[in-house]
Amino acid sequence: MWSSEPAFIGVQLLVGIARGMGYFFAASGLTLAYGVLRIINFAHGTFFMVGAYLAYSVTVTFGPNLGYWLAMILVPIGVAGLGIVIEVVFIRRFYLREHAYQILLTFTFILIIGELTRMIWGADIKGMFMPSSLAGSVLIGNNSFPIYYLWMIGLGGLVAVVIWFLLYKTEWGGVTRAAAADAETAQAMGVNVRKVFTLVFAFSSFLAGLGGVVMAPVFAIAPGLDMDIILLCFIIVIVGGLGSIAGALASALIIGVVYALGVLIVPELAMAFLFLVMIAVLTTRPHGLLGRKISD
């Protein structure tokens, strides 16, 4: 319910920032895949969903305290491994094809993996417990703010810094940006472009899996989660600019805050506000807030 109390509004803004950071994990992987590989991966939300389901299973097996931290380490690696298999066997054959073929291929994985998750985990809604160290809340004014949301904000900021460092301060990042700019020239200079692309797709999948683990305690884990996430991811990368990690971060925070305030003002139209933001950005900046025109 709407309140004019500054502390209450501040808490809701922080909730939006925390949710935005959660979205950023997945959206950063999607925009990275497009920025380097020029591929539109509709199955990216499915990798997120697989990460959430695997995290649920790990915490059920080992308990929420140990299981959560094990899931934080093992699940993103496992999802990255899934990404490698899919890239090597299928995706790499479609890099030079039209986007329509890429969309059809990756959408097929939504159907296949979606059915597999339904067979393994069932169709009922799963809920994942968070570790006791991240449970509870802090007081901001007279309002409670979950400690887990603080963890999401801090971890999201750390991941953003790590991505920036990897892309702009390491040899791998330099090679990756060179391959993204001109794959043929990079190949002629001795760069194993195929390996670079595989590693980028694996890293993109890793980020989706990490997002699934982090968001699992605050999301309902159920079939269809992948479509909800990919919709949010596409809104974020379109608003931020296709291929821009900084744009994905800025956009994720904007989308998270807009949604949080929308829930306060008109809950029934909270999702519609996100589309209004996307329309406004596309009307004024067709390439997104921090994007640039990318030629095919």
Secondary structure as UniProt FT lines:
FT   HELIX           6..37
FT   TURN            42..43
FT   HELIX           44..62
FT   HELIX           64..89
FT   HELIX           91..94
FT   TURN            95..96
FT   HELIX           99..121
FT   HELIX           132..134
FT   STRAND          137..140
FT   TURN            141..142
FT   STRAND          143..146
FT   HELIX           147..168
FT   HELIX           171..181
FT   HELIX           183..188
FT   TURN            189..190
FT   HELIX           193..215
FT   HELIX           216..218
FT   TURN            223..224
FT   HELIX           225..240
FT   TURN            242..243
FT   HELIX           245..265
FT   HELIX           267..269
FT   HELIX           270..284
FT   TURN            286..287
//
